Amino acid sequence: MKRYWKIISICFVTLLVIGTFYIQSSFATSEHLTVEFEKTNGNEDEVQNLMLYGDYLVDHNSWYQQQIPLQMTSEETIDPTNLSFLQKLSRLGIPYPLEKLVEKHKNFMRSKDLEPNYFFEDEHVVAYAQIRNPYERPMKDLTFEIEVLHKQSDEITAIQLEIPEKENYGWMNVDKVQVIDSELKVITRGFRIGGRDELRVYTFDLDEQKLVSHHTIASTPRIENGWSNLRIINDDGNNYLLIKIETIEDDMGHSDGKPNAAYEFIVYDIVNNQSKKIVGSDELLGSIGSASIFNSTLFISSQSSNGVEINQYDIKNDKWGTKPAFDLGDAKTDESPYMKAMNGKLYLIYATTNGHTLFIGDVETGESLYEGQLKVKNKGEDQKDYRLYFNRIEFVQ
């Protein structure tokens, strides 16, 4: 009898916890933090199906800062910390960019490491590439695990291959996956034994199910006194990667006592396997951290007396082009805007004295297509001092 009472007690406590969770969720969702789009001028159709990603930061006191990741559209604001119990269960461990893939291709997505960098999708295929045991030492088991789902036939191509020259690396991870015709390209970032970061591309023939080539895209130099860093700074999902190589030398004998810093920017053409160094003025290269690539043009924003000036670099012809200026009269000049070029349009989110403004313009003419304020609503009493940062824009269906 005692056993049954224990079971009943456990069930009662479980129901109580779940019920409390639902009640708390219902109160929370009634007035949760939202970011509303308020059009100032232009066409509201421009923001249909547009998703903004950002972080909402609140300093509660000198030692505690709250950070909430937000996903914002003109229809709703998704706060992962304020979902219902069932919503949290359904989204558990699934990054937002992969939710639709998981929903449409449950069998294929099962048992995979759900990192967006490891996946590629177009109208024909869904591709996945991961490295087994990327941080294991010694690296005796460093192996590519690749699966490609062919949507029309529902067949899966699977490839497992030990990584060539794996003994030369301290660690390696996948940064990007892309399928071009019948070739799968896996771009990795690794730390080469001897002290260098390295980006490499591995090309697989999907018909033959084998590795056909691999080579280095970019690498950091060896530094005796100091450090170097390498990273991809664009996430535009196109056929080009913008790579930044940073070198810091701690020269104690330098006249001003400051370390020497050097920067190099490389554009890698994924389709043609070509790397090209970007040459420009220090002022232009200093603004390249907020660059965006559309088709074969690199867009770099910089502050000007008229608002934001857009410098354009033609990657194929290796030359700088026109500079359309977008009038952002109320923009704060001490904060760089977030920028992305998509579908012939430029998307700018910039800070103002009253919050943030979303601006959409034509990249060729500089014509304004939409402008609106992003208004934070339903802030808590202890959230008066907040900051909102934006880090990604995409279209969703």
N, C-alpha and C positions, 0 to 999 in steps of 0.2 A: 504493500500500500504506500509505503514511504517513497518507493520508486516513482509511482504515478504522481504523487504530490510534487516531487521534484520536477518531473516533466511538465506538469501543469504550471508550476511556478516559473519555469524557464520560458514557456510559451507566453505567459502573462507579461513577463518583463520585456520579452521581445516585442510584443504588440504595443506595450506602453512606449518603448523607445521609438518604434516606427511611427506611432501616432503622434508623439511629441515632435518628431522630425517633420512630419507633414504639416502640423499646426504652425511650427516655426517657419517652414517654407512658405506657407500660405500668407503669413504676415509679411515675410520678407519680400515676396514677389508682388505684393500689393503696391509697394512704393519703393522699388529698387532703383539704383543709380541708372540713369539713362543719358544718352547724348542725342539731342534732337537736331535735325537738319532744318534750318530756317532760311529759305531762299531770300536773297537780296535782289538779284536780277538773273536773267537768263532762263534756260529751259530746264524744268525739273526732270524731264526724261533723261537728262545726262547722269543723274544719280540713281536711276533705277538699276537694281541688281549690283550696285557698287558696295563693296565691303571694305571698311577701314579697320585696321588692327592697331591697337595701341595699349599703353599702360597708364593707369590712373594711380598716381602716387600721392599719399597724404602723410604729412609729418604730424603725428599725434603729440609728440613731445621730442625732446632732444635725443632720446635714445631709441625711439620706435618709429619706423616708417612702414606704412601699409602699402602694398602694391597689388593692384587688381588688373589682370589682363582683360581687355574688352574687345569685343567684335561688334562693329557698328554699321548699320545700314539706315536708310531713310525710314524704314518700317519698324526696326527694333534694335535694342542693344542687348547683346548676350554677355552676361556676367557669369563666368563658370562657377563663381563662389555663391551664386544665388539661384541655382537651379533646383527643381523639385527632386525628390528622392529617386523617382523613376528615371528622370532625365540624367541625373548623375550616374545612375547605374548604366544607362544605355551609352553614355559618353565616356565611361571610365577608361582612361588610358588611351583614348583615341584623339589625336590632334584634329582640330577643326578641318584643316585642308584634306584630311584623309577620310572624313566621315562618309562622304558619298561613295568613295571607293569601297569602304567596308560594307556599306548598305547594298551596293549593286553586285559586288563580287565577294560574297562572304567566304566561300570555299577557298578561293585563291588567296585571300588576305589572312586566312587563319594561320596562326603560329608564326607570323612574321613580325619582325621588329618594326613597330609603327613610327618610323622617323620619316618625315616628308622628303628629306634629301635622298632617301633610298628608292623612291618611286618615280615613275614616269608614266604618263597616260596621254594618248591621242585617240583619234577615232578608230584606230585599228588594233592597238595593243595596250596592255598594262604591263610595265616592266618593273622588276624588283632586283636590286643588287645589294648584297651585304657582305661584309668580311667576317668570317667566323674567328672568334678570339682575337680581336684587333689589338688588345693590350697584353696578351699573354707573353710571358717570358720564360724560357727562350721561345722564339717565334716559330716553333716547329710545326704548328698547325694553322698558319696563316693561309686561309683558303677563301676564294670567291664562292659565294652561293648565289646563283642567279636563276630567276624564273621569269618567263615571259608568257603572258596569257594572250592568245590570239582571239580577239573578240568574235569574229565571224564563225570560226570553227569550234571555239571553246577548248582548243587544244593548248597544252602548256609545253613550252620548251624549257628544259632545265639543264643548267651547266654548273658543274663543280670543278674548280681548278685551283691547284696550289699556286700562290702568287710567285712569279719569277723573282729571283734575287731577294726572297723574303728575309734572308739572314742579314741583309744590310740595313734593316729598319728596326727602330725601337718601338714604333707603333704605326698604325695606318688605319684610316677610316674613309668611308665613302662620302664625298661632298656633293656629287651630282650624277644623275643617270639620264641618258637620252638615247632614243632610238631614231636613227635616220635610215630610211629605206630598210634594208635587211641587216643593218649593223647596229649593235648595241655599244654605246660608249660609256664607260665607267670612269669618272674622274675622282681620283683619290688625293687625300692630303696625308702625308706621312712625315715622320721625323727620322731622317737618315742618320745612322750611327756615324759619329764624327761631328755632329752639331749643326745640321742643316735641315730646314723645313723644305718640303718639296711637293709640288703638284704634278701628278702624272695622269695620263690618259691611257686606258686599256680598251682596245677595240676588239669586239667579238663578232664573228660571222654567225648569225642566227641560223642560217640554212645549214652550215657545216658544223655548228655548235662547237666552235673552237676559237681560241685567241689568235688573232692574226697580226697584231702589232701592239707595242707599248713604248711610250717615250715620255720624257720629262717636258712639261709645259713651262714651268718656272721654278726657281729655287732661290733660297737666300744664300748670301755669301758667308764664308767663315769669318767670324769676328773674334779677335783675341781678347780685346778689352771692351765689352759691351754686349749687345744682343741684336738680333734681327727677327723680323716677323713677316709672315706672308698670309694673305687672306683674300677671299673673293668678296668684293664689296657691292655687287649687284645681284638682285634676285628676280630679274625680269622674265625668266622662263623662256628666253629666246636662244638663238644659236651663237651667242657671244658671251664670254666671261670677262669681266673687268677685274684685274688682279692688282693688288697693292703690295709692294715689297718695301718694308721699312727697316732702316739700319740705324742704330744708335751706338756711337762710339764714345766711351767714357775716357776722354783725353784729359788727364789731370793737369797736363802742362799747357792746356789751352789758355789764351790770354784772358778771356772773360770767365773762365772756370766752368763754362757750360758744355755739356756733351754735344758732339757733332751729330746732327740728324740728316739723313738722306732718304729720299723717297723715289721710287720708280713705279710707273704704272704700265701694265701690259694688257692688251686686248687679245684674247685667244678666240680664234674662229673654230668652233667645234666641228663644223661640216668639213672644212678643208684642212684641219689640223695645222693651222698656221698661227704663230704668235707674233705680235707687233708691239714695239715700244711706242708709247705716246709721247710726243715731243711738244712742249708748249711752254709758255711763260710760267714763272713761279706763282704768279697770281692765279692763273688758270688751274694749274696742278694743285694749288692749295684748296681749291673749291671742288675737286673731283670726288671727294668723299660722299657727296650727295648726288652723284651722277646716275643717269638712267640710260638704258640702251633700247632703241626701238628700230626694227629692221637693221640697217647697217649704220645708224647714226647714234653717236654718243651725245647726250644732252647734259650740260653742266650748268647749274644755276649759280649765280653770284649776285650779291647786293649791288644796286646802282642807285643813282639819284632819283630815278623814275620808278623804283620798286625792285623788281627782279629781272636781271638780264640773263638770257639763255644762250650760252655758247654751244655751237654745234660742231662736232668733229665727224667728218666722213671717214669711216674706218676703211672702206675699200680703196678710196682715192688718197687717203692719208693727208687730209687737209682740213683746215678750219673754215667754217662757212658763216652764214648769216647769223645775226644776233637779235631776234625779236625780243622786245622788252614788254613785260607784263606790269601794268600799273597796280601796285599793291600799296596804296597810299598810307594805310593805317598799320602796316606791318612793323613789328619790332625789328630794329636793325641789329640788335645784339643776339638774335636767335636765327639760325639758318632754317629755311623752310624744308619740309619733307617734299620730295619731288619724285614723280614717276611718269614716264612717257608710255602711253599705250594707244594703239589704234589711231595714230596720227593726232592724238590729243595729249596735252600736258596737264597733269594733276598736281596741284600745289596745296599743301596745308601749312599755314603760317600763323604764328602767334601774333595777337593784337592786344591792345590794352583791355579789351573786353572779352578775351578768350581766344578762340581760334576761328579762322576762316578757311573754307574749302573753295579753291578757285580751279576752274577747268577752262583751258584755252586751246586754240588751234596752234599747233607747233609751227606751222608755216607762216601764218599771218600775225600771230599774237592776238587775234580776236578773242574776246571773252565769250564763252559759251554758257557758263554758269558761275554764279558766285553766291555763297551762303554762309551763314554763321553756324558753328557747331556749339550748341548750348548744353551745358551740363545741368541736368535736372535731378531733383530728389537727393541732393547732398545731405549727409547727416550734419548734426549740429557741430560735431567735432571734425568736420571736413572742410572748414572754411579755407584753410591754407592747403591748396592742392595744386598738382601739376599734371598735365596731360601730354603724353608723348605718343607720336605716331610712327610706326615702323614698317607698315605694309599696306598696299592697296591691291585689290583684285576684283574681278567680276565673278559673281556666283549666280547660279540658276535656282 
